[in-house]
Protein backbone atom coordinates (compact mmCIF):
# COMPACT_ATOMS: atom_id res chain seq x y z
CA UNK A 1 0.00 0.00 0.00
CA UNK A 2 2.89 2.33 0.74
CA UNK A 3 4.10 1.83 -2.85
CA UNK A 4 0.74 3.08 -4.14
CA UNK A 5 0.82 6.21 -1.97
CA UNK A 6 4.42 6.86 -2.96
CA UNK A 7 3.43 6.81 -6.62
CA UNK A 8 0.38 8.95 -5.85
CA UNK A 9 2.65 11.61 -4.36
CA UNK A 10 4.87 11.47 -7.44
CA UNK A 11 1.78 11.69 -9.68
CA UNK A 12 0.63 14.83 -7.85
CA UNK A 13 4.03 16.42 -8.37
CA UNK A 14 4.07 15.69 -12.11
CA UNK A 15 0.35 16.38 -12.54
CA UNK A 16 0.53 19.84 -11.00
CA UNK A 17 3.33 20.72 -13.42
CA UNK A 18 1.22 19.65 -16.40
CA UNK A 19 -1.78 21.49 -14.95
CA UNK A 20 0.19 24.74 -14.59
CA UNK A 21 1.34 24.61 -18.21
CA UNK A 22 -2.03 23.49 -19.63
CA UNK A 23 -3.77 26.46 -18.01
CA UNK A 24 -1.89 28.77 -20.39
CA UNK A 25 -3.19 26.84 -23.40
CA UNK A 26 -6.75 26.88 -22.18
CA UNK A 27 -6.77 30.57 -21.22
CA UNK A 28 -5.54 31.76 -24.61
CA UNK A 29 -7.96 29.46 -26.39
CA UNK A 30 -10.82 30.56 -24.17
CA UNK A 31 -10.29 34.22 -25.08
CA UNK A 32 -9.00 34.05 -28.66
CA UNK A 33 -10.04 30.52 -29.72
CA UNK A 34 -6.39 30.11 -30.76
CA UNK A 35 -3.97 27.34 -29.82
CA UNK A 36 -0.71 28.96 -28.71
CA UNK A 37 1.68 26.19 -29.72
CA UNK A 38 4.62 28.35 -28.58
CA UNK A 39 3.45 28.00 -24.98
CA UNK A 40 5.60 24.93 -24.33
CA UNK A 41 8.70 26.85 -25.40
CA UNK A 42 7.73 29.81 -23.22
CA UNK A 43 7.67 27.27 -20.38
CA UNK A 44 11.17 26.15 -21.46
CA UNK A 45 12.51 29.72 -21.44
CA UNK A 46 11.05 30.28 -17.96
CA UNK A 47 13.08 27.29 -16.69
CA UNK A 48 16.26 28.88 -18.02
CA UNK A 49 15.31 32.20 -16.42
CA UNK A 50 14.98 30.38 -13.09
CA UNK A 51 18.27 28.54 -13.66
CA UNK A 52 20.35 31.66 -14.27
CA UNK A 53 18.73 33.71 -11.51
CA UNK A 54 19.10 30.84 -9.03
CA UNK A 55 22.86 30.78 -9.70
CA UNK A 56 23.02 34.57 -9.33
CA UNK A 57 21.07 34.76 -6.06
CA UNK A 58 22.78 31.73 -4.52
CA UNK A 59 26.14 33.42 -5.14
CA UNK A 60 24.76 36.55 -3.46
CA UNK A 61 23.67 34.79 -0.27
CA UNK A 62 26.33 36.71 1.69
CA UNK A 63 24.48 39.93 0.77
CA UNK A 64 21.02 38.42 0.35
CA UNK A 65 19.04 36.44 2.98
CA UNK A 66 18.93 32.76 2.01
CA UNK A 67 15.28 32.33 2.99
CA UNK A 68 14.31 34.93 0.37
CA UNK A 69 16.11 33.17 -2.50
CA UNK A 70 13.24 30.87 -3.53
CA UNK A 71 10.39 33.45 -3.44
CA UNK A 72 12.60 36.02 -5.20
CA UNK A 73 13.47 33.58 -8.00
CA UNK A 74 9.79 32.70 -8.41
CA UNK A 75 8.81 36.37 -8.54
CA UNK A 76 11.54 37.40 -11.00
CA UNK A 77 10.92 34.38 -13.25
CA UNK A 78 7.17 34.98 -13.29
CA UNK A 79 7.60 38.67 -14.18
CA UNK A 80 10.14 38.05 -16.96
CA UNK A 81 8.10 35.20 -18.46
CA UNK A 82 4.96 37.36 -18.40
CA UNK A 83 6.78 40.15 -20.24
CA UNK A 84 8.06 37.63 -22.79
CA UNK A 85 4.50 36.43 -23.44
CA UNK A 86 3.24 40.02 -23.84
CA UNK A 87 6.06 40.81 -26.31
CA UNK A 88 5.23 37.68 -28.32
CA UNK A 89 1.54 38.60 -28.37
CA UNK A 90 2.26 42.16 -29.55
CA UNK A 91 4.85 41.30 -32.18
CA UNK A 92 3.62 37.94 -33.48
CA UNK A 93 -0.11 37.49 -32.82
CA UNK A 94 -1.62 40.97 -32.69
CA UNK A 95 -0.52 41.94 -36.25
CA UNK A 96 -2.45 38.94 -37.57
CA UNK A 97 -5.72 40.72 -36.81
CA UNK A 98 -8.58 38.81 -38.39
CA UNK A 99 -6.32 36.44 -40.33
CA UNK A 100 -7.28 32.78 -40.54
CA UNK A 101 -6.71 30.36 -37.67
CA UNK A 102 -4.25 28.52 -39.89
CA UNK A 103 -2.04 31.64 -40.01
CA UNK A 104 -2.12 31.86 -36.21
CA UNK A 105 -1.09 28.21 -35.86
CA UNK A 106 1.83 28.62 -38.28
CA UNK A 107 2.91 31.78 -36.45
CA UNK A 108 2.76 30.04 -33.06
CA UNK A 109 4.83 27.10 -34.32
CA UNK A 110 7.35 29.53 -35.83
CA UNK A 111 7.66 31.44 -32.55
CA UNK A 112 8.29 28.16 -30.73
CA UNK A 113 11.04 27.15 -33.18
CA UNK A 114 12.56 30.62 -32.85
CA UNK A 115 12.71 30.35 -29.05
CA UNK A 116 14.22 26.87 -29.21
CA UNK A 117 17.00 27.89 -31.60
CA UNK A 118 17.61 31.17 -29.77
CA UNK A 119 18.24 29.29 -26.52
CA UNK A 120 20.33 26.71 -28.40
CA UNK A 121 22.49 29.45 -29.95
CA UNK A 122 22.93 31.50 -26.75
CA UNK A 123 23.28 28.72 -24.16
CA UNK A 124 24.06 25.54 -26.09
CA UNK A 125 22.68 22.00 -26.00
CA UNK A 126 24.33 21.03 -22.69
CA UNK A 127 21.82 19.95 -20.02
CA UNK A 128 21.47 22.12 -16.91
CA UNK A 129 19.56 21.84 -13.67
CA UNK A 130 18.38 24.43 -11.17
CA UNK A 131 20.49 24.04 -7.99
CA UNK A 132 18.74 23.30 -4.67
CA UNK A 133 16.97 26.47 -3.58
CA UNK A 134 16.03 25.37 -0.05
CA UNK A 135 17.49 22.86 2.43
CA UNK A 136 15.88 19.60 1.38
CA UNK A 137 14.94 17.30 4.26
CA UNK A 138 13.53 13.83 3.48
CA UNK A 139 10.79 12.45 5.70
CA UNK A 140 9.34 8.97 5.91
CA UNK A 141 5.72 8.40 6.89
CA UNK A 142 4.53 4.78 7.01
CA UNK A 143 6.93 3.82 4.23
CA UNK A 144 6.13 6.84 2.04
CA UNK A 145 9.19 9.06 1.47
CA UNK A 146 8.71 12.73 0.71
CA UNK A 147 10.94 15.77 0.89
CA UNK A 148 10.37 19.28 2.18
CA UNK A 149 10.87 20.57 -1.37
CA UNK A 150 8.09 18.31 -2.68
CA UNK A 151 5.74 19.68 -0.04
CA UNK A 152 6.76 23.23 -0.96
CA UNK A 153 6.22 22.84 -4.70
CA UNK A 154 2.86 21.14 -4.19
CA UNK A 155 1.75 23.94 -1.86
CA UNK A 156 2.97 26.64 -4.28
CA UNK A 157 1.34 24.90 -7.27
CA UNK A 158 -2.07 24.52 -5.66
CA UNK A 159 -1.87 28.07 -4.30
CA UNK A 160 -1.12 29.43 -7.80
CA UNK A 161 -4.00 27.43 -9.29
CA UNK A 162 -6.35 28.72 -6.59
CA UNK A 163 -5.26 32.34 -7.18
CA UNK A 164 -5.74 31.99 -10.93
CA UNK A 165 -9.12 30.35 -10.46
CA UNK A 166 -10.10 33.26 -8.22
CA UNK A 167 -8.95 35.80 -10.81
CA UNK A 168 -10.84 34.13 -13.65
CA UNK A 169 -14.12 33.50 -11.82
CA UNK A 170 -14.23 36.18 -9.09
CA UNK A 171 -12.74 39.40 -10.51
CA UNK A 172 -13.71 41.95 -13.14
CA UNK A 173 -10.66 41.03 -15.22
CA UNK A 174 -11.77 37.40 -15.23
CA UNK A 175 -15.31 38.46 -16.11
CA UNK A 176 -13.93 40.44 -19.04
CA UNK A 177 -11.94 37.39 -20.21
CA UNK A 178 -15.03 35.20 -20.11
CA UNK A 179 -17.08 37.89 -21.84
CA UNK A 180 -14.55 38.16 -24.69
CA UNK A 181 -14.60 34.38 -25.13
CA UNK A 182 -18.40 34.53 -25.36
CA UNK A 183 -18.71 37.38 -27.85
CA UNK A 184 -15.63 39.32 -28.89
CA UNK A 185 -17.54 41.72 -31.18
CA UNK A 186 -20.01 43.01 -28.59
CA UNK A 187 -17.64 43.33 -25.60
CA UNK A 188 -15.79 46.45 -26.91
CA UNK A 189 -19.15 48.24 -27.15
CA UNK A 190 -19.53 47.75 -23.40
CA UNK A 191 -16.27 49.58 -22.65
CA UNK A 192 -14.02 46.55 -22.14
CA UNK A 193 -10.41 47.18 -23.35
CA UNK A 194 -10.09 44.01 -25.39
CA UNK A 195 -6.40 44.42 -26.33
CA UNK A 196 -5.40 44.95 -22.70
CA UNK A 197 -7.41 41.96 -21.51
CA UNK A 198 -5.79 39.79 -24.19
CA UNK A 199 -2.34 40.89 -22.96
CA UNK A 200 -3.34 40.11 -19.37
CA UNK A 201 -4.50 36.66 -20.50
CA UNK A 202 -1.16 35.90 -22.16
CA UNK A 203 0.72 37.25 -19.12
CA UNK A 204 -1.28 35.19 -16.62
CA UNK A 205 -0.95 32.01 -18.68
CA UNK A 206 2.81 32.52 -18.97
CA UNK A 207 3.16 33.40 -15.28
CA UNK A 208 1.48 30.20 -14.14
CA UNK A 209 3.57 28.19 -16.64
CA UNK A 210 6.72 29.82 -15.19
CA UNK A 211 5.92 28.23 -11.83
CA UNK A 212 5.74 24.89 -13.64
CA UNK A 213 9.06 25.68 -15.28
CA UNK A 214 10.71 26.23 -11.90
CA UNK A 215 9.30 22.92 -10.66
CA UNK A 216 10.52 21.07 -13.75
CA UNK A 217 13.99 22.64 -13.68
CA UNK A 218 14.40 21.77 -10.01
CA UNK A 219 13.64 18.08 -10.58
CA UNK A 220 14.76 17.35 -14.16
CA UNK A 221 17.52 18.60 -16.45
CA UNK A 222 16.93 21.48 -18.86
CA UNK A 223 17.52 21.49 -22.60
CA UNK A 224 16.31 23.76 -25.43
CA UNK A 225 13.84 21.16 -26.75
CA UNK A 226 12.21 20.11 -23.49
CA UNK A 227 9.23 22.37 -24.12
CA UNK A 228 8.09 20.24 -27.09
CA UNK A 229 7.05 17.16 -25.12
CA UNK A 230 5.86 19.08 -22.04
CA UNK A 231 3.92 21.43 -24.30
CA UNK A 232 2.17 18.61 -26.13
CA UNK A 233 1.28 16.78 -22.93
CA UNK A 234 -0.03 20.00 -21.41
CA UNK A 235 -2.10 20.56 -24.55
CA UNK A 236 -3.52 17.04 -24.18
CA UNK A 237 -4.33 17.85 -20.55
CA UNK A 238 -6.19 20.98 -21.67
CA UNK A 239 -8.20 18.97 -24.21
CA UNK A 240 -8.96 16.27 -21.64
CA UNK A 241 -10.30 18.79 -19.16
CA UNK A 242 -12.19 20.77 -21.80
CA UNK A 243 -10.08 23.36 -23.57
CA UNK A 244 -11.19 26.85 -22.63
CA UNK A 245 -12.05 25.76 -19.07
CA UNK A 246 -9.40 26.62 -16.45
CA UNK A 247 -10.65 24.11 -13.88
CA UNK A 248 -10.80 21.45 -16.58
CA UNK A 249 -7.14 22.12 -17.44
CA UNK A 250 -6.22 21.54 -13.79
CA UNK A 251 -8.10 18.23 -13.72
CA UNK A 252 -6.64 17.15 -17.05
CA UNK A 253 -3.10 17.87 -15.85
CA UNK A 254 -3.60 15.80 -12.71
CA UNK A 255 -5.06 12.93 -14.75
CA UNK A 256 -2.09 12.91 -17.13
CA UNK A 257 0.33 13.05 -14.21
CA UNK A 258 -1.39 10.00 -12.76
CA UNK A 259 -1.22 8.18 -16.10
CA UNK A 260 2.48 8.94 -16.55
CA UNK A 261 3.50 7.75 -13.09
CA UNK A 262 1.18 4.79 -12.51
CA UNK A 263 1.60 3.27 -15.98
CA UNK A 264 5.38 3.30 -15.58
CA UNK A 265 5.16 2.07 -11.98
CA UNK A 266 2.88 -0.91 -12.66
CA UNK A 267 3.79 -1.81 -16.25
CA UNK A 268 6.57 -0.29 -18.35
CA UNK A 269 7.41 3.11 -19.81
CA UNK A 270 6.71 1.73 -23.30
CA UNK A 271 2.96 1.91 -22.58
CA UNK A 272 2.97 5.43 -21.13
CA UNK A 273 2.21 7.42 -24.27
CA UNK A 274 -0.09 4.69 -25.59
CA UNK A 275 -2.33 4.84 -22.51
CA UNK A 276 -2.37 8.65 -22.47
CA UNK A 277 -3.43 8.94 -26.11
CA UNK A 278 -5.90 6.06 -25.77
CA UNK A 279 -7.63 7.92 -22.92
CA UNK A 280 -7.68 11.08 -25.05
CA UNK A 281 -9.19 9.28 -28.05
CA UNK A 282 -11.85 7.54 -25.96
CA UNK A 283 -12.81 10.80 -24.30
CA UNK A 284 -13.06 12.61 -27.64
CA UNK A 285 -15.30 9.83 -28.95
CA UNK A 286 -17.72 9.80 -26.02
CA UNK A 287 -17.34 13.41 -24.82
CA UNK A 288 -15.76 15.61 -27.52
CA UNK A 289 -15.90 18.76 -25.37
CA UNK A 290 -13.73 17.26 -22.60
CA UNK A 291 -14.51 16.61 -18.95
CA UNK A 292 -15.72 20.10 -18.02
CA UNK A 293 -16.10 21.55 -21.51
CA UNK A 294 -19.46 22.72 -22.79
CA UNK A 295 -20.68 22.61 -26.37
CA UNK A 296 -21.42 26.00 -27.88
CA UNK A 297 -24.08 26.77 -30.45
CA UNK A 298 -22.90 29.13 -33.17
CA UNK A 299 -25.35 30.99 -35.38
CA UNK A 300 -24.50 31.08 -39.07
C-alpha positions as CSV (number, residue, x, y, z in Angstrom):
1,X,0.0,0.0,0.0
2,X,2.9,2.3,0.7
3,X,4.1,1.8,-2.9
4,X,0.7,3.1,-4.1
5,X,0.8,6.2,-2.0
6,X,4.4,6.9,-3.0
7,X,3.4,6.8,-6.6
8,X,0.4,8.9,-5.9
9,X,2.6,11.6,-4.4
10,X,4.9,11.5,-7.4
11,X,1.8,11.7,-9.7
12,X,0.6,14.8,-7.8
13,X,4.0,16.4,-8.4
14,X,4.1,15.7,-12.1
15,X,0.4,16.4,-12.5
16,X,0.5,19.8,-11.0
17,X,3.3,20.7,-13.4
18,X,1.2,19.6,-16.4
19,X,-1.8,21.5,-14.9
20,X,0.2,24.7,-14.6
21,X,1.3,24.6,-18.2
22,X,-2.0,23.5,-19.6
23,X,-3.8,26.5,-18.0
24,X,-1.9,28.8,-20.4
25,X,-3.2,26.8,-23.4
26,X,-6.8,26.9,-22.2
27,X,-6.8,30.6,-21.2
28,X,-5.5,31.8,-24.6
29,X,-8.0,29.5,-26.4
30,X,-10.8,30.6,-24.2
31,X,-10.3,34.2,-25.1
32,X,-9.0,34.0,-28.7
33,X,-10.0,30.5,-29.7
34,X,-6.4,30.1,-30.8
35,X,-4.0,27.3,-29.8
36,X,-0.7,29.0,-28.7
37,X,1.7,26.2,-29.7
38,X,4.6,28.4,-28.6
39,X,3.5,28.0,-25.0
40,X,5.6,24.9,-24.3
41,X,8.7,26.8,-25.4
42,X,7.7,29.8,-23.2
43,X,7.7,27.3,-20.4
44,X,11.2,26.2,-21.5
45,X,12.5,29.7,-21.4
46,X,11.1,30.3,-18.0
47,X,13.1,27.3,-16.7
48,X,16.3,28.9,-18.0
49,X,15.3,32.2,-16.4
50,X,15.0,30.4,-13.1
51,X,18.3,28.5,-13.7
52,X,20.3,31.7,-14.3
53,X,18.7,33.7,-11.5
54,X,19.1,30.8,-9.0
55,X,22.9,30.8,-9.7
56,X,23.0,34.6,-9.3
57,X,21.1,34.8,-6.1
58,X,22.8,31.7,-4.5
59,X,26.1,33.4,-5.1
60,X,24.8,36.6,-3.5
61,X,23.7,34.8,-0.3
62,X,26.3,36.7,1.7
63,X,24.5,39.9,0.8
64,X,21.0,38.4,0.4
65,X,19.0,36.4,3.0
66,X,18.9,32.8,2.0
67,X,15.3,32.3,3.0
68,X,14.3,34.9,0.4
69,X,16.1,33.2,-2.5
70,X,13.2,30.9,-3.5
71,X,10.4,33.5,-3.4
72,X,12.6,36.0,-5.2
73,X,13.5,33.6,-8.0
74,X,9.8,32.7,-8.4
75,X,8.8,36.4,-8.5
76,X,11.5,37.4,-11.0
77,X,10.9,34.4,-13.2
78,X,7.2,35.0,-13.3
79,X,7.6,38.7,-14.2
80,X,10.1,38.1,-17.0
81,X,8.1,35.2,-18.5
82,X,5.0,37.4,-18.4
83,X,6.8,40.2,-20.2
84,X,8.1,37.6,-22.8
85,X,4.5,36.4,-23.4
86,X,3.2,40.0,-23.8
87,X,6.1,40.8,-26.3
88,X,5.2,37.7,-28.3
89,X,1.5,38.6,-28.4
90,X,2.3,42.2,-29.5
91,X,4.9,41.3,-32.2
92,X,3.6,37.9,-33.5
93,X,-0.1,37.5,-32.8
94,X,-1.6,41.0,-32.7
95,X,-0.5,41.9,-36.2
96,X,-2.5,38.9,-37.6
97,X,-5.7,40.7,-36.8
98,X,-8.6,38.8,-38.4
99,X,-6.3,36.4,-40.3
100,X,-7.3,32.8,-40.5
101,X,-6.7,30.4,-37.7
102,X,-4.2,28.5,-39.9
103,X,-2.0,31.6,-40.0
104,X,-2.1,31.9,-36.2
105,X,-1.1,28.2,-35.9
106,X,1.8,28.6,-38.3
107,X,2.9,31.8,-36.4
108,X,2.8,30.0,-33.1
109,X,4.8,27.1,-34.3
110,X,7.4,29.5,-35.8
111,X,7.7,31.4,-32.5
112,X,8.3,28.2,-30.7
113,X,11.0,27.1,-33.2
114,X,12.6,30.6,-32.9
115,X,12.7,30.4,-29.1
116,X,14.2,26.9,-29.2
117,X,17.0,27.9,-31.6
118,X,17.6,31.2,-29.8
119,X,18.2,29.3,-26.5
120,X,20.3,26.7,-28.4
121,X,22.5,29.5,-29.9
122,X,22.9,31.5,-26.8
123,X,23.3,28.7,-24.2
124,X,24.1,25.5,-26.1
125,X,22.7,22.0,-26.0
126,X,24.3,21.0,-22.7
127,X,21.8,19.9,-20.0
128,X,21.5,22.1,-16.9
129,X,19.6,21.8,-13.7
130,X,18.4,24.4,-11.2
131,X,20.5,24.0,-8.0
132,X,18.7,23.3,-4.7
133,X,17.0,26.5,-3.6
134,X,16.0,25.4,-0.1
135,X,17.5,22.9,2.4
136,X,15.9,19.6,1.4
137,X,14.9,17.3,4.3
138,X,13.5,13.8,3.5
139,X,10.8,12.5,5.7
140,X,9.3,9.0,5.9
141,X,5.7,8.4,6.9
142,X,4.5,4.8,7.0
143,X,6.9,3.8,4.2
144,X,6.1,6.8,2.0
145,X,9.2,9.1,1.5
146,X,8.7,12.7,0.7
147,X,10.9,15.8,0.9
148,X,10.4,19.3,2.2
149,X,10.9,20.6,-1.4
150,X,8.1,18.3,-2.7
151,X,5.7,19.7,0.0
152,X,6.8,23.2,-1.0
153,X,6.2,22.8,-4.7
154,X,2.9,21.1,-4.2
155,X,1.7,23.9,-1.9
156,X,3.0,26.6,-4.3
157,X,1.3,24.9,-7.3
158,X,-2.1,24.5,-5.7
159,X,-1.9,28.1,-4.3
160,X,-1.1,29.4,-7.8
161,X,-4.0,27.4,-9.3
162,X,-6.4,28.7,-6.6
163,X,-5.3,32.3,-7.2
164,X,-5.7,32.0,-10.9
165,X,-9.1,30.3,-10.5
166,X,-10.1,33.3,-8.2
167,X,-9.0,35.8,-10.8
168,X,-10.8,34.1,-13.6
169,X,-14.1,33.5,-11.8
170,X,-14.2,36.2,-9.1
171,X,-12.7,39.4,-10.5
172,X,-13.7,41.9,-13.1
173,X,-10.7,41.0,-15.2
174,X,-11.8,37.4,-15.2
175,X,-15.3,38.5,-16.1
176,X,-13.9,40.4,-19.0
177,X,-11.9,37.4,-20.2
178,X,-15.0,35.2,-20.1
179,X,-17.1,37.9,-21.8
180,X,-14.5,38.2,-24.7
181,X,-14.6,34.4,-25.1
182,X,-18.4,34.5,-25.4
183,X,-18.7,37.4,-27.9
184,X,-15.6,39.3,-28.9
185,X,-17.5,41.7,-31.2
186,X,-20.0,43.0,-28.6
187,X,-17.6,43.3,-25.6
188,X,-15.8,46.4,-26.9
189,X,-19.2,48.2,-27.2
190,X,-19.5,47.7,-23.4
191,X,-16.3,49.6,-22.7
192,X,-14.0,46.6,-22.1
193,X,-10.4,47.2,-23.3
194,X,-10.1,44.0,-25.4
195,X,-6.4,44.4,-26.3
196,X,-5.4,44.9,-22.7
197,X,-7.4,42.0,-21.5
198,X,-5.8,39.8,-24.2
199,X,-2.3,40.9,-23.0
200,X,-3.3,40.1,-19.4
201,X,-4.5,36.7,-20.5
202,X,-1.2,35.9,-22.2
203,X,0.7,37.3,-19.1
204,X,-1.3,35.2,-16.6
205,X,-0.9,32.0,-18.7
206,X,2.8,32.5,-19.0
207,X,3.2,33.4,-15.3
208,X,1.5,30.2,-14.1
209,X,3.6,28.2,-16.6
210,X,6.7,29.8,-15.2
211,X,5.9,28.2,-11.8
212,X,5.7,24.9,-13.6
213,X,9.1,25.7,-15.3
214,X,10.7,26.2,-11.9
215,X,9.3,22.9,-10.7
216,X,10.5,21.1,-13.8
217,X,14.0,22.6,-13.7
218,X,14.4,21.8,-10.0
219,X,13.6,18.1,-10.6
220,X,14.8,17.3,-14.2
221,X,17.5,18.6,-16.5
222,X,16.9,21.5,-18.9
223,X,17.5,21.5,-22.6
224,X,16.3,23.8,-25.4
225,X,13.8,21.2,-26.8
226,X,12.2,20.1,-23.5
227,X,9.2,22.4,-24.1
228,X,8.1,20.2,-27.1
229,X,7.1,17.2,-25.1
230,X,5.9,19.1,-22.0
231,X,3.9,21.4,-24.3
232,X,2.2,18.6,-26.1
233,X,1.3,16.8,-22.9
234,X,0.0,20.0,-21.4
235,X,-2.1,20.6,-24.6
236,X,-3.5,17.0,-24.2
237,X,-4.3,17.8,-20.6
238,X,-6.2,21.0,-21.7
239,X,-8.2,19.0,-24.2
240,X,-9.0,16.3,-21.6
241,X,-10.3,18.8,-19.2
242,X,-12.2,20.8,-21.8
243,X,-10.1,23.4,-23.6
244,X,-11.2,26.8,-22.6
245,X,-12.1,25.8,-19.1
246,X,-9.4,26.6,-16.4
247,X,-10.6,24.1,-13.9
248,X,-10.8,21.5,-16.6
249,X,-7.1,22.1,-17.4
250,X,-6.2,21.5,-13.8
251,X,-8.1,18.2,-13.7
252,X,-6.6,17.2,-17.1
253,X,-3.1,17.9,-15.9
254,X,-3.6,15.8,-12.7
255,X,-5.1,12.9,-14.8
256,X,-2.1,12.9,-17.1
257,X,0.3,13.1,-14.2
258,X,-1.4,10.0,-12.8
259,X,-1.2,8.2,-16.1
260,X,2.5,8.9,-16.6
261,X,3.5,7.7,-13.1
262,X,1.2,4.8,-12.5
263,X,1.6,3.3,-16.0
264,X,5.4,3.3,-15.6
265,X,5.2,2.1,-12.0
266,X,2.9,-0.9,-12.7
267,X,3.8,-1.8,-16.3
268,X,6.6,-0.3,-18.4
269,X,7.4,3.1,-19.8
270,X,6.7,1.7,-23.3
271,X,3.0,1.9,-22.6
272,X,3.0,5.4,-21.1
273,X,2.2,7.4,-24.3
274,X,-0.1,4.7,-25.6
275,X,-2.3,4.8,-22.5
276,X,-2.4,8.6,-22.5
277,X,-3.4,8.9,-26.1
278,X,-5.9,6.1,-25.8
279,X,-7.6,7.9,-22.9
280,X,-7.7,11.1,-25.1
281,X,-9.2,9.3,-28.1
282,X,-11.8,7.5,-26.0
283,X,-12.8,10.8,-24.3
284,X,-13.1,12.6,-27.6
285,X,-15.3,9.8,-29.0
286,X,-17.7,9.8,-26.0
287,X,-17.3,13.4,-24.8
288,X,-15.8,15.6,-27.5
289,X,-15.9,18.8,-25.4
290,X,-13.7,17.3,-22.6
291,X,-14.5,16.6,-18.9
292,X,-15.7,20.1,-18.0
293,X,-16.1,21.6,-21.5
294,X,-19.5,22.7,-22.8
295,X,-20.7,22.6,-26.4
296,X,-21.4,26.0,-27.9
297,X,-24.1,26.8,-30.5
298,X,-22.9,29.1,-33.2
299,X,-25.3,31.0,-35.4
300,X,-24.5,31.1,-39.1
